Amino acid sequence: GFLLAVTLAVFVVNALASPYFLNIWNLSDATFNFTEKAIIVLPMAMLIIAREIDLSVASTIALSSTVMGFCAAAGVDTPLLVCVGLGVGLLCGLCGLFNGILVTRFNLSSIVITIGTMSLYRGITYILLGDQALNSYPESFAWFGQGYVWGALSFEFALFIVLAALFAFVLHRTNFGRRTYAIGNNPTGAWYSGINVKRHNLILFALVGLMSGLASVLLTSRLGSTRPTIAMGWELAVVTMAVLGGVNILGGSGSMVGVIIAAFLMG
């Protein structure tokens, strides 16, 4: 309730400060400030509730964008580039699985592991790109990050709304969500209750990686270029959204509604 009140207060203050703030196109443009991050925070919130965290999301975006950039430079047209983007999203999901395997199989700290992979992925991006930028994307590819599906409703924001509803349903209305809370409250107790904690967390890491890949497609399309510094620092913004939305950084509690409101507030 407090977070919603703050968000409404921000809207009121901005509306009084500028007569253009409540313009539908201005609000639509403002959604671009947070949509990609908000897509990543949806599975990240569930991962934090389960007492884990993935700090490599921004570097995963950079690496994914780099792969797409080289494909575009090789002359791949929009339809095939979209397929490559989907493939990169799957690859990012596997990157999430790689983090999850290291964490769950060897009982290592997810913070330590994902800081390591964060440096690894970003380092590979710098090695491949140096100080150059890749910007040979077809004009039609820009629709995914800049296009509108109806009136002022952008494709990015429409996709976020659908995904937010889906993740909220999974967390609050399914056995998977209940298992996530159980693991966050007491992993040992959840294990003895018959929940496969390691497999569950592997799925969460995979979801975070997959959504990072999707965010990379949207961000690259919106910017129209790939640089080694793309999405720099986003991991902290994503975690901040989750915590500001009421997700306990120690796990066990939080709601998807609060996370969504926090995304709007930060945006």
C-alpha positions in Angstrom: 0.0 0.0 0.0 2.8 2.4 0.9 4.6 1.7 -2.4 1.4 2.3 -4.4 0.9 5.6 -2.6 4.4 6.7 -3.4 3.9 5.8 -7.0 0.7 7.7 -7.2 2.4 10.7 -5.5 5.1 10.7 -8.1 2.5 10.7 -10.8 0.7 13.6 -9.2 3.9 15.7 -8.6 5.1 15.1 -12.2 1.6 16.0 -13.6 1.7 19.3 -11.7 5.3 20.0 -12.7 4.6 19.5 -16.4 1.4 19.7 -18.4 2.8 17.2 -20.8 3.5 14.4 -18.3 0.1 12.8 -18.5 0.1 12.9 -22.3 -0.5 9.3 -23.5 2.5 9.4 -25.8 4.8 10.7 -23.1 3.7 7.9 -20.7 4.2 5.4 -23.5 7.7 6.7 -24.1 8.4 6.5 -20.4 7.7 2.8 -20.4 10.9 2.2 -22.5 12.9 3.3 -19.4 12.1 0.2 -17.5 10.4 -2.5 -19.6 13.4 -4.6 -20.4 14.6 -4.5 -16.8 11.1 -5.3 -15.6 10.9 -8.4 -17.8 14.1 -9.7 -16.1 12.9 -8.9 -12.6 9.8 -11.1 -12.9 11.8 -14.4 -12.7 14.5 -12.7 -10.6 12.0 -12.0 -7.8 11.1 -15.7 -7.7 14.7 -16.6 -7.6 15.4 -14.3 -4.7 12.3 -15.6 -2.9 13.9 -19.0 -3.2 17.1 -17.7 -1.5 19.2 -17.4 -4.6 20.3 -14.5 -6.9 21.7 -14.1 -10.4 24.0 -11.1 -10.8 25.1 -12.0 -14.4 21.9 -10.8 -16.1 23.4 -7.6 -17.6 26.5 -9.4 -18.9 24.2 -12.0 -20.4 22.4 -9.3 -22.2 25.7 -7.9 -23.6 26.9 -11.3 -24.8 23.6 -12.1 -26.4 23.5 -8.7 -28.1 27.0 -9.2 -29.4 26.1 -12.5 -31.0 23.1 -10.9 -32.7 25.3 -8.0 -33.8 27.7 -10.2 -35.6 24.9 -12.1 -37.3 23.4 -8.9 -38.5 26.8 -7.8 -39.8 27.0 -11.0 -41.7 23.8 -10.0 -43.6 21.2 -11.9 -41.8 17.8 -10.4 -42.6 15.0 -9.6 -40.1 13.1 -12.9 -40.1 16.3 -14.9 -39.6 17.6 -12.4 -37.1 14.5 -12.9 -35.1 15.2 -16.6 -35.1 18.7 -15.9 -34.0 17.4 -13.7 -31.2 15.1 -16.5 -30.0 18.1 -18.9 -30.2 20.2 -16.4 -28.2 17.4 -16.3 -25.6 17.6 -20.1 -25.4 21.4 -19.8 -25.0 20.9 -17.4 -22.2 18.6 -19.8 -20.6 21.3 -22.4 -20.8 23.7 -19.8 -19.2 21.2 -19.6 -16.4 21.3 -23.4 -16.1 25.1 -23.2 -16.0 24.9 -20.9 -13.0 22.3 -23.1 -11.5 24.3 -26.3 -11.9 27.4 -24.7 -10.2 25.2 -23.4 -7.4 23.1 -26.5 -6.8 25.5 -29.3 -7.6 28.5 -28.0 -5.7 26.6 -26.1 -3.0 28.4 -22.8 -3.8 27.1 -19.3 -3.1 25.0 -18.0 -6.0 26.4 -14.5 -5.4 30.0 -15.7 -5.8 29.2 -17.8 -8.9 27.2 -15.2 -10.7 29.7 -12.4 -10.0 32.2 -14.7 -11.7 30.1 -15.4 -14.7 29.2 -11.7 -14.8 32.8 -10.9 -15.3 33.3 -13.8 -17.7 30.4 -12.8 -20.1 31.3 -9.1 -20.0 34.9 -10.0 -20.6 34.1 -12.1 -23.7 32.0 -9.2 -25.0 35.0 -6.8 -24.7 37.3 -9.3 -26.3 34.9 -9.7 -29.3 34.0 -6.1 -29.8 36.9 -4.1 -28.4 35.9 -0.4 -28.7 33.7 -0.9 -31.8 30.0 -0.9 -32.2 27.8 -3.2 -34.3 25.0 -1.4 -36.0 24.2 -3.3 -39.2 20.7 -4.2 -38.1 17.9 -4.2 -40.7 15.5 -1.3 -40.4 12.6 -3.6 -39.8 14.3 -5.2 -36.8 13.8 -2.0 -34.9 10.0 -2.7 -34.6 10.5 -5.2 -31.7 12.1 -2.5 -29.5 10.4 0.6 -31.0 7.1 -0.6 -32.6 3.5 -0.2 -31.4 0.8 -2.9 -31.4 -2.1 -0.6 -30.9 -2.2 3.2 -30.6 0.4 4.3 -28.0 0.8 0.7 -26.7 4.3 -0.4 -27.5 5.2 -4.0 -28.3 7.6 -4.0 -25.4 5.1 -2.9 -22.9 2.4 -5.2 -24.2 4.8 -8.1 -23.9 5.7 -7.1 -20.3 2.0 -7.0 -19.4 1.5 -10.5 -20.7 4.6 -11.8 -18.9 3.7 -10.0 -15.7 0.3 -11.7 -15.6 1.9 -15.0 -16.4 4.5 -14.9 -13.7 2.0 -13.5 -11.1 -0.2 -16.5 -11.9 2.7 -19.0 -11.6 3.9 -17.5 -8.3 0.6 -17.0 -6.5 -1.7 -19.6 -8.1 0.3 -22.8 -8.8 2.2 -25.5 -6.9 5.4 -24.2 -8.5 4.9 -20.8 -6.7 4.1 -22.5 -3.4 7.2 -24.6 -3.7 9.2 -21.4 -4.3 7.9 -19.9 -1.0 8.5 -23.2 0.8 12.1 -23.3 -0.4 12.7 -19.7 0.6 11.4 -20.2 4.1 13.1 -23.4 4.8 15.1 -25.2 2.1 15.9 -28.2 4.4 12.3 -28.5 5.4 11.2 -28.3 1.8 13.6 -31.1 0.8 12.2 -33.4 3.5 8.7 -32.5 2.4 9.4 -34.0 -1.0 10.4 -30.9 -3.0 13.4 -31.3 -5.3 15.0 -28.1 -4.3 18.0 -28.4 -6.7 15.8 -29.0 -9.7 13.4 -26.2 -8.7 16.3 -23.7 -8.4 17.7 -24.9 -11.8 14.4 -24.0 -13.4 14.5 -20.6 -11.8 18.0 -19.9 -13.0 17.0 -21.0 -16.5 14.0 -18.6 -16.5 16.2 -15.7 -15.4 18.7 -16.5 -18.2 15.9 -16.9 -20.8 14.3 -13.5 -19.8 17.7 -11.9 -20.0 18.0 -13.2 -23.6 14.5 -11.8 -24.4 15.5 -8.4 -22.9 18.6 -8.4 -25.0 16.6 -8.8 -28.2 14.3 -5.9 -27.2 17.1 -3.6 -26.0 19.3 -4.3 -29.1 16.3 -3.6 -31.3 15.4 -0.4 -29.5 19.0 1.0 -29.6 19.8 -0.3 -33.1 23.4 -1.0 -32.0 25.6 -3.2 -29.9 28.4 -1.9 -27.7 30.4 -3.8 -25.0 29.0 -1.4 -22.4 25.3 -2.2 -23.2 23.1 -2.8 -20.2 26.1 -1.9 -17.9 24.9 -1.9 -14.2 21.5 -3.3 -14.9 22.0 -6.2 -12.5 21.8 -3.7 -9.6 18.7 -2.0 -11.0 16.9 -5.3 -11.4 17.7 -6.4 -7.9 16.7 -3.0 -6.6 13.3 -3.4 -8.3 12.7 -6.7 -6.6 13.7 -5.5 -3.1 11.8 -2.2 -3.5 8.8 -4.3 -4.5 8.8 -6.0 -1.1 10.8 -9.2 -1.9 12.8 -10.2 1.1 16.5 -10.3 0.0 16.9 -13.2 2.5 14.2 -15.2 0.7 10.8 -16.6 1.7 8.5 -13.6 1.1 7.4 -11.2 -1.6 4.7 -10.6 -4.2 4.7 -10.1 -7.9 2.3 -7.2 -7.6 4.7 -5.3 -5.4 7.5 -5.9 -7.9 5.4 -4.7 -10.8 4.5 -1.5 -8.9 8.2 -1.0 -8.1 9.1 -1.3 -11.8 6.6 1.5 -12.6 8.0 3.7 -9.8 11.6 3.3 -10.9 10.6 3.8 -14.5 
